[in-house]
Amino acid sequence: MGSQEVLGQAARLASSGLFLQVLFRLITFVLNAFILRFLSKEIVGVVNVRLTLLYSTTLFLAREAFRRACLSGSTQRDWSQTLNLLWLTAPLGVFWSLFLGWVWLQLLEVPDPNVAPHYAAGVVLFGLSAVVELLGEPFWFLAQAHMFVKLKVIAESLSIILKSVLTVFLVLWLPHWGLYIFSLAQLFYTTVLVLCYVIYFTKLLGSPESTKLQTLPVSRITDLLPNITRNGAFINWKEAKLTWSFFKQSFLKQILTEGERYVMTFLNVLNFGDQGVYDIVNNLGSLVARLIFQPIEESFYVFFAKVLEREKDATLQKQEDVAVAAAVLESLLKLALLSGLTITVFGFAYSQLALDIYGGAMLSSGSGPVLLRSYCLYVLLLAINGVTECFTFAAMSKEEVDRYNFVMLALSSSFLVLSYLLTRWCGSVGFILANCFNMGIRITQSLFFIHRYYQRSPHRPLAGLRLSPVLLGAFALSGGVTAVSEVFLCCEQGWPARLAHIALGAFCLGATLGTAFLTETKLVHFLRTQLGVPRRTDKTT
């Protein structure tokens, strides 16, 4: 498969994923806004911080390293060994869920039963939901490795919507169930998610159509189950060693990704109510990152991993592939920078209004607007880091991954200390400031790697981080105009003034995007050719 074909598949996966995720997430967004009006801040804090941290930590420790190692391998492999390796995530998940469940029940502060009843049951059910989700890992890997464009997005989005609908029903009709509501909804979510993958592949491999898909390494659903290969080896030990390297890295990356939740959970710097407000603002602020940046990062990580070879210098690889990877990286960096700047500039003037519409006075008063404004800056760093790290992790050799682990270790330690100190000094905003600091360091590390990688080649993908002075002026002018508009029109002047504030922001946004369209012609061409044009070769939808 050529680099251009792989690029086309990755682009279709990203663009299709963007549309479907935006659609489904908007539905979920409305449902969550409705649910929020029936909950206390303390319940939100226990569910979204304490219990969700148990679930995400179990999944991350059990599967993240396996995903990165297996997706990085060549298509010329023993697929049975790779699938066997992925099945090891299930027993690992059982171990981590039991160990972490004990920590959550015995070592951490237990919430007041009058405020958040049935906490112990919640710990058990959230741990069980993580194990259930791990049972679908081989099916997820097969879909991701062969770029089944819509399966992943539809499965995840459908599961989230059904989970939200179930939560609404239970909150309205059985509010006294407390944490049972969210625990059962979480278990329902993971069960539906796994069933979507299992049912899809069962039907695909049992139909005549599957014989036409020559890229699939399995012909029966039973081929996905653990089995001994022809040469007698259960797993590929090279992949297993790479998995161990990624595991050390993933452990550190989890601390960086969920660091503020670990500090909140283990150091008790905020009460459950403040944790709930912070988490709502955090989820609202990261909505664009989850909708846009994450699908792009996941899709193009697969592209870079397939096009580039880990153990070879850029000058020793096929130059056509290296050139395509450089061009794609430059365009992705430009897209991430423009998207992040847009969110930062316009988010500053519309944070309070967004929180008031979403959650009422509970969010729009107090520290909520300051939190969201700070998060808009963090989103800019998130966008750039997602692109740089997706290339870096796909191109690094095993030795480079191991060396990077030491950097991650230092970052993890500094982040925990810095977030604790900043939170003591300036409250929950300190978490976002600490995240910005760490994200800046990670971006710097990735930029150094990319610069070295292409240093002896004629390609300069880091040019994607440069914008024209005209476009920068448009951003600055829009930021100033909307900031003045917020002072005079928002948010205590009534809805006519609010609508005028929104209309002025829409005009400034249109003018800024128009300027970008005229000045960033290379990016516009990339978006048109790779993300906007359907390809007839897509057989996996």
Salt bridges, closest charged atoms under 4 A:
GLU64 OE2 - ARG68 NE 3.21
GLU133 OE2 - ARG63 NH1 2.97
GLU137 OE1 - ARG63 NH1 3.90
GLU137 OE2 - ARG67 NE 2.50
GLU156 OE2 - LYS152 NZ 3.63
ASP223 OD1 - ARG220 NH2 3.26
GLU239 OE2 - ARG77 NH1 2.98
GLU258 OE1 - ARG261 NH1 3.12
GLU260 OE2 - ARG261 NH1 3.80
ASP279 OD1 - ARG261 NH2 2.33
GLU298 OE1 - LYS152 NZ 2.83
GLU309 OE1 - LYS312 NZ 3.53
ASP313 OD1 - ARG456 NH2 3.23
GLU320 OE1 - LYS318 NZ 3.97
GLU330 OE2 - LYS522 NZ 3.39
ASP356 OD2 - ARG498 NH2 2.90
GLU389 OE1 - ARG442 NH2 2.92
ASP402 OD1 - LYS248 NZ 3.93
ASP402 OD2 - LYS398 NZ 3.24
GLU486 OE2 - ARG373 NH2 2.79
GLU520 OE1 - LYS334 NZ 3.31
ASP538 OD2 - ARG12 NE 3.81
